[in-house]
Amino acid sequence: MNIAKLQPVNTDAMPTDLAALETWFDRRLDEKLAEREANRIPSLALIATKGTLDMAYPPFILASTAAALGWNASIFFTFYGLELLKKDLHLKVSPQGNPAMPMKMPFGPDWLKRINMPIPNLVSGNLPGFESLATSLMEQTVKAKGVPSIKELRDICIESDVRLVACQMTVDLFNYRQDEFIPEIAEWIGATSYLAEARNADVCLFV
């Protein structure tokens, strides 16, 4: 070996005494860690389990927002959450057993639209067509406020490279066919596979 050809180590003015050397190493480590953190891309893992119109908004809003911020985002749709990946969306609002859900009027004067109208379960559960009425009012309220529809939000997620992941166990459980769902689904996997991904995410949410 030709020792003369070896390149000298760049010590960046490395000190020689022990105390100064420890301080130098600590400073260099802090600089490298800060550099790694600055270059790291945050990640979001969402688990969507609900299939109603009102509960379809949180996962798509959170995922599309994360993607807009430059994050890596994915949503794992399991159980009733798989309804959000169907080609044909027929999502409804379910006021039954949801006392925190306000009924809002999408039209009329501002004072009327600001009123929360809680509907007792006795009414919502026994009045024919109430679920359809609640769904219609929700859709009109969303449209009046300029909020995108669920399909529009889903399209935004797809265009933003949010990974949409379907739970294969739920597909088998409910005898779904894969051709019932949109083709943009990235993977059909089980909970074990997705948990390995969620474990490494910076933010993991269950909705």
N, C-alpha and C positions, 0 to 999 in steps of 0.2 A: 504494500500500500504506500502510495506517495503522500506522506504526511503534509508536504508543502502545499498540496492542492486542496486540502480541507479548508472549508470556509470558516472564518471566525464566527463565534456566537455573538449575536448582538445583545449585549447585556443592558442596553439603555441606561448607561451610567449606573450599573448595579453597584451598590455600596459593598464594602468589605467587612465592616464590623457587624457583629451578630444582631444587635438591637436595630441598627439601621436597615439591615437585610430583612428582618422580620417586618418592619414597617413598609419596606419596598414591596415585598410579596403581598402584604395585605392590600396595599393600594392597587397593585396590578390585578389582584383577584376581584376587587370591587369594580374596577374598570371593565373587566371581562364579563362579569355578571350583569352589569348595567348595559353593556353592549348587547348581550344575548337577550335580555329582557326587552330592549328597544326594538330588536328585530323579530321578536316572537309574535306570531299571529294568534290572538285569543280565539277560543272555541266555545261553542254553545251546543249542548245536547238537550233536546226536549223530548219528553214522553207524553204523547197525546192519547188520552183514553176516552174522551167524550165525543159524542156524535150529534149533538144538538147545535142549532144555529148560533146561539149565544156563546157556547163553549168552543166553537170552531175559530173564533177570532183570536184568542190569546196565543196559540202556538204559531199561527201564520204571521201575526203582527210582530211577535218577539223574534221569530226567525228572520223575517224580511228586514227588520231593523238591525239585527246583528250583522246580516250580510251587507247592508248599506254602510255599516261602520267598518267593513273590511274583515269581519270575523269569519271563521269557518263554522257553519251552522248545519245541524241535522235535526230531523224530527223522526222519532220512532212511533208509528201509529199502531196501537194495539187495541184489542177488543172493539168497543163502539167507535173508537177514533178512526178505524178503517173506513168508516162512512165518508170521511173527508177526502179520501183518495178515489172515490168512485167517479167514473166518467160522467154519470148523471147524478147531480147533487139534488137531493130532496130533503134538505135539512129543515127542521122545525124547532121552534122554541117550546120548551116544556116548563110552564109555570108551576105545575103540580109539585108540591113539596119543596118549592124554592121561594121561601118568604122574603128573601133579600132582593128578589128581582122586582124592580119597579115597572109598572105599566106607564108608558109615556105616550102622550098624544103627539103624532108627527105633524099635526097641522093645527091651525088656530092661532090666537094671540099668544105672546110670549108667556104671560102669566099662566095660561092653560098648559103650555108645553113644559113648564117647570114643575108641575104638580106630579108627585109620585102617587100612584094609585095602586097600593097593594091589594091583591085579589085573594080572598080567603080560599083555601083548598076546597072547601065545600062548594064554592062557586065554580072554580076552575075545573074541578073534577066531575061536575055533574051538568054543566051547561054544554049542550051539544055544539060542536064547532068552535069551542073556545080556544083550543090549541091553534087552529088555523087562523083565528082572529088575532091572537097574540103574535103569531109568526108574521102576519101581514103588517101589523103595526110596527114590529121590529124592523122589517125590511124597509118600510116607508121612512122610519126614523133615521136609519143608516143612510138611506139615499138622500134625505133632506139635509143631512149634515156633511155630505160629500165623502163619506167613508166608503172605501171600495167594498165590493161584494166579496164573499168567500172565494168564488171562482177567480176573481181578479187578484185577490191576495195570493191565492195559490199559484197563479201564473207569474206573479212578481217573484215569489220564492223560487220557482223553476228557473226563471230568467236570471236570478241572482245566484244560481248554483247552490241553493240550499239542498242538501241531500234528503230526499224523502224515502224513508225506510219502512217497509211493511212487515208486520209480525206474521211469519208463516204459520205459527201455531194457531193463531186466531183464524187465519184463512181456512185452515183444515178444520178447526172446531165448528165454524159456522157454514161449512161447505160452500165457501165462496169459490169462484173461478177467477183466475188471474186476468182473464180478458174483460172482467167487469170493471177493472181499475185502469187509471191513466197509465200510458206507457212510460212516463217519466220517472217511475219508481226506480230508485237506484239499486235496491237490494230487497230480497225476501229472506229474512233471517229470523232467528229466535232471540229470546231475551238474553241468553248467555253471550251471544255474539255482540249484541248492542251494548251490554253492560261493560264489555271490555273497552268499547269506544267511549262510553259515558264516563268511565273511571278517569280517563285522561283529560276530560274536558275542563275548562276553567269554570264554566257555569253549567250546572245540570238541573233541570226543572221538570217537575211532574205536574201536568195540567189535565 
